[in-house]
Amino acid sequence: MPVPELLAAVDLGSNSFRLLIGRVVKAPAGTQVYPLDSLKETVRLASGLTREKNLDADSQQRALVVLERFGDRLRSFSPHTVRAVATNTLRVAKNARAFLDRAEAALGFPIEVIAGREEARLIYTGVANTAPLGNGSTLVVDIGGGSTEFIIGEGREPRLMESLFMGCVSYSLRFFPNGEIDKHNLKQAELAAQKELEVIARDYLDAGWQTGIGSSGTARALGDLLEQNGLSAQGITRDGLAALRELMLRAGSAERLKLEALKSDRIPVLPGGFAIMSAVFKMLDLESLAVTDGALRQGVLYDLLGRSEQHDMRDVTIGQFTHRYGVDRAQARRVAALAHDLMHPLVDADDEADLEIERRLQWAATLHEIGLSISHAGYHKHSAYILAHADMPGFSKLDQAKIAQIALGHTGKLAKLSGTVQRPNEWLAVLCLRIAALVHRRRTDLDVSRLKLERAGSGYALRTDAAWLADHPLTEFNLRQEAADWNRLGIALDLV
């Protein structure tokens, strides 16, 4: 795939929605992405979560209006040059799927709900590619609207990643519902954040770091407040936070604060963001944090660039999983190769959705046996569980669910997939993996060049020759059983 000239990242955060368009520039030292255009809209999606964890109608409408604007700006972009990601609020909202259907229609591109650690990885990627990290390891803290990410990395490689369920919107609504700030509610907010941080503080302190950086919204807002009001010489400092705390208590609300650099869209979420940052300084024993604008959206752009340059983090993750779970790599290669050869002639090379299904088939074929690391009995169920629930850098939760679905279906009854497989080519991916696993059951190299899968009416025909079948009687028996299973499901499969 040629490297595109323009890439776009859409970040559906719990506080703000952001669109960043970057121009790809190749230089002798490496390829860089330079910001070309950006849009930011304060949506406060997290404020629309009800007690039952559903997004209310008002927050959905605010979001859809913004996404329509973003979609208009991205109208000339092809699908492989745009990546849209959603974070904590859409991770927890029970009606997220229904909303995402409408959101994708408004934007014109798929939207991935990413896991907390995947968000942390992308944040670190954004910081590492846009800020000087210095020597040694770096701590990155990103306080978002609904979650806060903590990463320790070295160079461009994140080593330790966590995402905690606390953010400037959720904490402002929970502890400062009327915008009033007093010693009691500020202390309660800080203690709640400290309690969340207890889970990770010891591991992070033991790992250590040489440089600390606060990224994006809350960190940038606090850094600007401290610097431009003479409370800090540079960035966020312990003394600066203490001084700002006194000013906030004296004013009684963020709205009554008379400070330079206090933007109107930050006023409602300042108390919650401050309380979390204060707790971070205390629990991680910080004296200061530098501040950078590099964050999730820049990380998404560089991740997209990596995919274009064939440095796809998803492929790295698949390789790591084959090692971690002791996958029989020779067998995985056999099965993946045959599954690809069966499916590839049947997909539309110009349909990005079909190509994505084909990629998912390859990943599922490579990892379809990882469940053997748990138990042989029902191993396909263990494989599917791992693929659906493990932290897999580079993959969205939807990616993982679809890969798990293919892996689950590679053996056993087909009926278990009814109601979950939606597109015809998703059934085709399952079919190709099942055939490949059956044919390579002996776990030895075979000449499979005479096996061809074709469309036949509303179903499929698997073609080979009589001599090949005669040489493989067990395979013939299994394939005829397989054809009967598909016909019972209502999808015609003939062995020709």
Order of alpha helices (4+ residues) and beta strands (2+ residues): beta-beta-beta-alpha-beta-alpha-alpha-beta-alpha-beta-beta-beta-alpha-alpha-beta-alpha-beta-alpha-alpha-beta-alpha-alpha-alpha-alpha-alpha-alpha-alpha-beta-beta-alpha-alpha-beta
